[in-house]
Amino acid sequence: MSKLAASLKVAIEASGLRNGMCISFHHHLRSGDFVLNMVMDAVSEMGIRDLTINASSIHDGHKPLVEHMKSGVVTGLETNYIGPVVGRAVSQGVLKNPVIFRTHGGRASAIETGTSKIDVAFIAAPTADIQGNCTGKTGKSACGSLGYAFVDAMCAGKVVVITDNLVEYPLADYSISEVYVDCVVEVDSIGDPQGIVSGTTRITRDPIALRIADMAARVIEASGLLKNEFSFQTGAGGASLAVGQNIKERMLKKKIKGSFALGGTTGYLVDMLEAGCFETILDVQCFDLKAVESLRGNPKHVEITASHYASPTAKSSAAEMLDVVVLGGTQIDVSFNVNVHTDSNGYIIGGSGGHSDVAAGAKLALVIAPLSRARLSIVVDQVLNISTPGRCVDALVTQCGIAVNPLQPELRHKLLEAGLPVVEIEDLRKMAEELNGVPHTPMFKDRVVGKIIYRDGTLLDEIFQV
């Protein structure tokens, strides 16, 4: 018997959704996602209110969510990241209850252990059959890996798959199995491909960022970890890609064969795989078209779940096997705490994602950042919000030198031996203040608008209303 519903509203009715429940979404379609807005509009029209949304991330394309917060359709939010558009509204207090921020691994753990219970999961599926077997590898809205959606499908009370590419049963190369799915809905479009993945991701041309990237690669080499079986994660930003390119050149020159690359995948990681730098890519999220194509056709490019990626309560995770991770930050303080949740004015502009997961798991966690951005100091006395605790950060790499965490004296010794410019983090703070002045302290109200939950489930920090 087919699970195909006549419309989205029919599927919502069949799911038993009612006031006060929790619904979930995944973010693999990013700012191109239509599904969250589509579902929330239908829910609002049906008169359902007081919902909590558990979404792996909220992007700027989800701006209509703000009106649903104001109207009381949505009163709670659990997520790992919120983009600046929705984040600003939350910082100003539009949401009734504080946002619960988790990490990518922490979200998977919380859902699996029952700490966070989902009543109905809505899975945006670029391709699905009538029984709910689905994948992100094919279809006009192909996004690649559905890594963050697996836990929703496996643990939610009811699961609704929404697709714009319905195919004959059975879909052979599925990611999520029909055994978890209650209902399937076909719609005209689940997302805008231009917002889902970019055609290309590009290495920065900024000379300061390139200097930082080169220095970071030299730190990795000097650490002694750049050898056969090397494992690596870096981000999709221009400077992070430049670090990857530097590492690729060093690996090819020294004929180093790494074990795996991890995390959100770009075409640059695919190039490293195809060049023989790594045996495997473990992919929880694709960032560009080349990554999607690679996942679709290369058996060495493997889709993994968020639990496999970084859950602290899984029997093991790939994050625990990492040698090196390269991370960013909006602020880092003299205790090496990193802020990726808020900007210098205290407005929500992001979230941990996998930041603190991989920082905790990797043998070497590097934060790379310029000393200042837009005449605002990156290195401060105390971050506005702690996203990743300083004990998990091994070094900060800037254009003016490398600050090594005092907890890592052996790393400091290796970098000095390699002739790298090691400085004290307090000196970097002073340099930043000489350039930009002492950062002002924003004014906050007493109301908490966000709770930052560390990957182990403990409260790490709170975000106050601006």
N, C-alpha and C positions, 0 to 999 in steps of 0.2 A: 504494500500500500504506500502510495506516494505521501511524502510529508509536505508537499508543496501547498502553501497557503495562497488564497486568492489576492490578498493585499497585506500590507504591513500592519494595518489596524487589526485585521483578522488574526494575524500571528501574535500581536500583543495581547489580544483578548484570550487567545488559546493558551498563552503562557501563564495566565492568572495574575498578571501584574496589577498591583493595587497600591493605594497610598502607603507611604512609609517604607517601601521596599528599596533594595539596592540593585542597580543595573550596571552592567559593565560593557566596556568597549576597548579595543586595542588601537594602537596609533600607527600601524605600519603604512597607512595612507597619508600620514602627517597632515600638512596644511591643505592637501588635496582631498581630504576625507569629506564625504557627503553624509555618511551613515549616522554619525552622532547627531548632527543637526536634524536629519530626516526623522530619526526616531523620537527625538525630543519634541519636535513640532507635532508629531502624531500623538504622543503622550499628552501634550498640553491640550490639544483639541478634544481628547477623550476625557478631560477633566481629572486626570490623575495628578496628584501633588505630593509634596514632601518626600521627594526621592533623593537618595544618595547615588551619585555616579562614581563608580570605580573604573577609572580609565588609565591605561598604562602611561599615557601622556595626553596633554591638552595643547593644541596648537592654535595659531592665530586664525586659522580658518574656522575655528569653533566660536567665533565672536558672538553668534546668536545665543550661546549659552548664558551670556550675561543677563539677557532679558528674562530667561527662565529662572535665574537666581533671584532677580528682583521681584518676580511674580509669585515666588514660592513653589514653583513646580520642582525646582532643585533646591534643597536646603543643606546638602552635604556633598563633599567631594573628597575622594581618595585618589591620589595620583602620584606619579614619580617626577613629573615635570609639568610646568604651566608656562606657555609662551607669554610675551609681554602684554599682548592685547587683553586677554582674559586676566592675566596676572595683576595688571594695574587695577582693574575693577575689584578683584578680591582684596588687594591691599587697601582699598578704600572702604572695604567693609560691606560689600553688597551681598555676600553669602551669609546665611543665618549661622551656620556652624563653622568652626575652624577647618581649613583644609588639612587632611592628613597626608603628609608627604612621606613616601617610602622610597626605597631604592628598587631597581629592577629585580634584583635577587630577593630583596625583602618583601616586595609585593607578592611574588610567586610563593614565598614561604608563608606569608600571612594567609593567603587564600587556601593553600594546601593544608595548613594546620587548623583552619577554621577560625582564626583570629579575625579575618575579614570574610564575611559571608556574602555571596552573590546570589540573588534570587533569579535574575534573568540576565544571561549574557547575549549580547548582540555581536555577531562575528561578521565583519565585512570581508567577503570572500571574492577575489577576482575571478575565480572559476569554482563552480560547484555542480553536483548532480542533484536529482530530486530527493535523494535520501540524506543529503548533507555532507557527503564526502567533499572536501574542499581544499584548495591550494591557492597560494599567491604567486605561483611561478608563471602562470599563463593567463590569458585574457587581456582585454583592452585596458584594464586597470591594474595590470600586473605590478606587484610591489615586491616580489621575491619572498623572503622568509616570513612566516607567520609566527615567529618564535614566541612573542609575548602573548599570543591568543590561546595557546595550548592549555594553560592552566585555567583560563576562564571556561573553556569548553569542557574540561575534565571535572571541574568542581562546582559549577553553577547548578542551581536547582533546575532551571530550564535553559535551553540553548536555541537561539534563533540565528540561522545563517542567512545573510542577505547578500545576493550576488547580482551582477549584471552580465554574467556569462554562464547560463545554465546549459549543461551538456548532458548527453545520454548517460544513463546508469550502466555500468559503474565507471566513475572517474578513476582511472588506474593509478596515476601518479598523484595521490592525494597527500596532504599534510595532516589535516585533522580528519579523523574517521567519523563515519555516520553513527557509530555506536554512542556518541556523546550528544547527538543533535536531535532536537525535538521537532523543529519546524524549519522550512526553507521558504524564502521570499525572493522572487525575481523582481528587480527594479530596472529602470532605464539606465541608471548610472550610479555607481557607488563612490565615484571620485573623479577628480580632474587629474589626468596623468602628469600634467605640468607641475602640479603641487605634490604629487606622490613621490616621484624620483626626478632628479635632474639628469639631463643628458650627459653632463660631465661635472666632475668636481675638480677644482683646479688648485694647484700649488700656489701659495702666495708669491707675489713679486716684490713685496715690501722688504727692503734691505735689512731692516731691524729684525723682522720676523725670520728672515733667512739666516741671519747671524745666530739667532737663538736656536733655530733648528739644527744648524751645524754644530753648535756647542752641545746641544742635547745628544746628538749622535755620538759625539766624542765622549760624553759622560757614559753612555751605554757601553761603548767600546772599552773604556778604561775600567768599567766595573767588573770586567771579566766574564760577563754573562753572554756576550756575543760570540757564540761558539756553536758547534753542531748540537742539534736538539733545541735550539733557541726558540722561545715562544714569545709572542708580541701582540700588544693591542695599542692602537692609536686612533685618534678621532678623525672626523671628516672635515675639520677646519683647515684653512690654507696652511697654517704653520705646522699643524700636526701631520699633514700630508707631506710637507717638506722634510720633516723628521724621517718619515717612512722612506722617502726617496733617498735620503742620505744613508739610511740603514741598508737599503737594497744595494746601493753601490758598494758599500763595504762588504756585504755578504757575497756578492758576485766576485769581487776582487780576491777575497780570501777563500772562496769556494766553500762557504759555510752553508750547510743544509739544516734549516730550522725545522721544528716539529709542526707547530701550528700558529696561525694568526687567528685572532679572536675578536668578537664584538660586532658592532655595526660595520658593514663591509662596503668598501669603495672600489672603484676600478683600479686604484693604485695597489690595493692588497691583491686583487685579481692578477695584476701584472706580476707581482712578486711570486704568487703561486705558479703562474705559467712559466716564469723564468727559473723555477726550481729552488727558490729561496725557502719555501715551506712545503711540507708534505700535504697539509690540509688547511682549509679555512673552516672554522666553526662559526656559523653565521646565525645570529639571532635577529638581524635586521639589515636590509639592503638600503644603501644610500644613493645609488645611481643605477642607470640602465645597464652598465657593464656588469655590475654585481648581480643584477637580476638574471641576465643572460648566462652568466657563469653558473649560478646556482641551478638554472634550468638544465644545463648540459654537461657540467663537469662533475663526475662522481667524487672527486676530491674536495669539492665545495659542498659542505654539509649543513643542512638546516638543523638548528638545535632549539630547545625550549628555553624559556627564561630560567627555569630551575636548573637545567644543565649548565646554563651560562654562569649563574652566580648565587643560587639559593644557599643561604647559610644553614638550612636545616635538611638539605638533600644529603644523601650518603657521600656524595662528592660533587664537585663542580669544576668546570674548566677554569674559572677565575683563580682557584687555588693552585692551578698548575702553571700559571703565568710567570714568566721571567721578568718581563718589563712591560709597563704601561705608561703611556704619555698622556697627560691630562691638562686641562685648562683651568681657569678660575676667574671670577670677577674680582675677588680679593683674596689675599693670603696674609696672615699676620705673623708676628715675630715668634709665635709658638707653632707655626706651620699649619694652623687650622686654615681650611679653604672654604670659601663661600662661593657656591654656584647657584644659590636660590634667589638672591636679591641684588639689585644694583646699589650704587653708592648712596642713593636716596632712600633705600629701604623698600623699593617696589619689587614685587615678585617678577622675575624675568626668566626663570628656568627651574632647575631642580636637579637632584643628584643623578637621576638615571642610574647608570652603572658606576658612577664616579667613585663612591666610597666602597662599593663591592670589590672592584678590581684593585683599588688602592690597598685594601686590606689583604687581598689574596696574592698580589704580585711580590716577587723578590725585590724589585726595584720600581718604586712609584715616583715618577717625575712630574712636576707641575712646570709647564712652560708658559711664560707671560712676559710682556714688555713691562718695564718699570712703571709706565703710566699709559693710560688710554684717555684720549680727549682731555688731556691736562688733569686727569684724576689719578691719584696714586693707587697702584695695585697692591703694593706692600704697605700694610697699615699696622698700627699697634694692636688693634683687636678687630677682627671681622665683625660685621653687623650680625651675621648668622653663620653658624658652623654647619657646613654640609658634610665635610669629611674631616675627622679629627686629626690633629697634627701628628699623632703617634703613627699614623699610617702613611705619611708623606715623607719620602726619603730626601728629596732635594728640590729646590726651586731654581730653575734656569732662566736667567734674564740676559739682556744684551750687555749688562754691566757686571756680570759675574754669576757664580753659582753658589748658592747658600745650601749647605748640607745640614740636615737635622742632627743635632748633638747626639741623638740616639744611634747614629750611624758613624762612629769614629773610623771604622775600617774603610767605608766608602770615601770618607774625607781624605784618608791617607792615600788611597789609590788615585784619587783625582789630583792631589798635589804631586804625587810621583809622576803623573802623566803631564804635568806642567799646565794644568787647567786653572783658570782664574777663580779660585775658591775665596769667597768673602763671607763675612758674617751677615745674617739676615737683618740684624739691627742696622748695619751699615747701608744695606739696600733701602731700608725704610728712610734713613736720614737723607740719602741721595734723592729719593722720590719726593721727600718733603722740600728739599732745597729747590727742586725743579718746579714743583706744583703748589707748594704751601701745605700747611697742615690741613688734612681733610676736615670738613665741617661735620658735625654730628647731627643727623636728621632728627626731627621731632616726631615722636610717636605717641599715640593714644595708649590707654591701658588695655584695650581690648586685643586679645590674641586672635589673629586671622589665619594662622598656620602653625601646625606642629610638625617638626622635622623628626621623623622616626628613624633611628639608626637601623642598619640591616639586621641586628639581633633583636629588634622589637622594642628597644628602650628609647625613651625620649631624649633626643640629642640637643634640641634647641626649640625656641618658639619665635614666630614672626609676629610682630605687632602691627596694628593698623597705622598707616601713615597719616 
